Amino acid sequence: MRVAVTGGTGFVGSHAVEALVQTGARVRLLARDAEKVRNVLGVRGVEVEDVRIVDMRDAEGSRSALKGCDAVLHAAALVEIGLRSDAQAANAEGNRNILGAACELGLDPIVYISSVAALFPPRGPIMRPSDPIGELTSSYGRSKTEGERYARELQEAGQPVTIVYPAGVYGPDDPGLGAGARGLRDRLRFGWPLSTGGNACIDVRDLATLLARSMEAGRGPRRYMAGGHFLPWAEEADLCEELTGRRVRRIRASPAMLHRAGALVDWLQKHIPGFDYPLTKEAAHFVTDSVACDSSETLRDLGIVFRPSAETLGDAIRWLVRAGHLNPRYAGRLGTEPGSQA
């Protein structure tokens, strides 16, 4: 099977490319920068000779790059929650170009990486892939809900679109230091919010295996939750203390307090050029309102077993130190292991 992959130089995409190659799939990368392909995948020892230079916002270029492929994994997305983000335009246009062209060309399956963000806020104590589309207001949030709406329209029309909903993605080897890695780094440095909610966390290597096993033709429209394990904030803080052997700071904050702080950050971003801070009002709702995800059908259908959170977070912390993103003192004993420092 020849599989076209967008976003193959990103965190999830690069791990997925490695998993696909290991299954024997022939991978064609749709990328904007050939040098970045060599840098990201070369370090991992993954060779992909079929690389097409294209921007997913280029409709004709995207369609041409998909010709000759059997299936597609659409992993490309601009992930940015700030108010000034261009994510909505870039992601929405790219989704329609890639998914639409794949349907026209008869690719099967068409695997689209959505997000639990597309289903936010939760409608109950557990999130499921059958949940209605969410109501996020940030540029990134709107881009995910628009992409989700289009993917579901294609499913309703009978197209072989598989939608995958990852929760927070963690683990080693993140080429771009994404939101999950930055959040873990900052919690280790500044402390854990002791509020409602928690962290639904999937290991990037488990997600890559899930995506590779989704590449099966003839199964029609499907939806897979990839929620990993859910840890309330206090339990994640306990686990990281156990892993690092050092006490972490814990910050007690009510949901209302965090929401007000996020609203203030939103105001500052609008009125102060260059002001940037991750706790927007929408991000505060993710912190306080996140719940567990029901991935039971995914596990049964694809034969996936999520590795323990201790392994995922431990490997992520080791990598943050090794890559120079985290001062070893914040990693405790994980920062002093042989080979842990850059």
C-alpha positions, 0 to 999 in steps of 0.5 A: 500500500502506498500511503500519502502522509501530510505533517510527516515532520511533526510530532505525531506525523514523524512517529506515524511515518516510522510506524508505517514504514515498519509495517511495510507501507510505501510512504509518500510525504507531502511536505513544504521543506525537503531539508526539514524532512531529512533533518527530522526523519534522518535523525530517527533513521527513517528513510523516505525517498518519495517526497513531494514539495507542496503546501496543503493550501494549494488545492491543485498541488495537493491533488496532484501529490495524492495521485498514485497513492492508495491511502492518505494520513492527514496529520498536518495542522497548525497547532496554536491556541493564541488569539492571533493564530492563523490556524483557522484559515490554514487548517480549514483550507488544508483539510478541504484540499486533502480530504476532498481530493482524496475522496475524488481520487478514490483513496481508501482509507482516508485517515484524518487526525482530528482532536478531542478539542473538536468535541470540547466542551465535554457533554458528560463525565466521559468523552466519546467519538459519537459526541457532538461537535464542540463550540471552541472560539479560538482560531485553532479551536474553530479550525478543528471544529470546521475540519471535524464538520467536513470530515463527518459530512464526508462520512455521511456521504459514505466516503471511507474517512476514518477520524481519530481523536487524540487527547494530549500527546506526550513522549520523546522526540518532538521536533517542534516542542508542541503544546504537550511538551511545553505544558509538561515542561512548564508544570515541572518548572512552575507547578501543577494547578490543583483544580478540577479537570486533569490530563488525558494523555496518550503516548505518541508511540501508541498513537503512531501504532494506532494510525498505522493499524487504521490503514486497512481498506474496505472498512468504510467510515470509522471513528477512533478515540485515542484518549490514553489514560486520564490523570487528575492534576493532583495524581499527575503531580504525584506521579511526576514526584515519584518519577523525578524524586523531587517535590513539585510545586502545587498551586491551588486555584478554583476554576473561576480563578483560572478562567478570570486569569485566562480572560485577562490574558486574552485582553492583554494579547489584544491590547499589547503587541507581542504579549504572549502567554499560554493561559488563554481563557480557552486554555483555562477551560481545557485545564479545568473541564477536561475529562476521561476519554472512552477508547474502549472500542479503539482498543478492541478493534485495533488491538492497541494497549496503551502503555502506562502513564509512568513510562510515557511521562518518564520518557518525555521528561528524559527527552526534554532534558536530553534535547536541552528544553528542560534544566536537569534540576527540574527532572530530578533523578531523570536528569542525572541518568547516563546519557540524559543530558545533551 
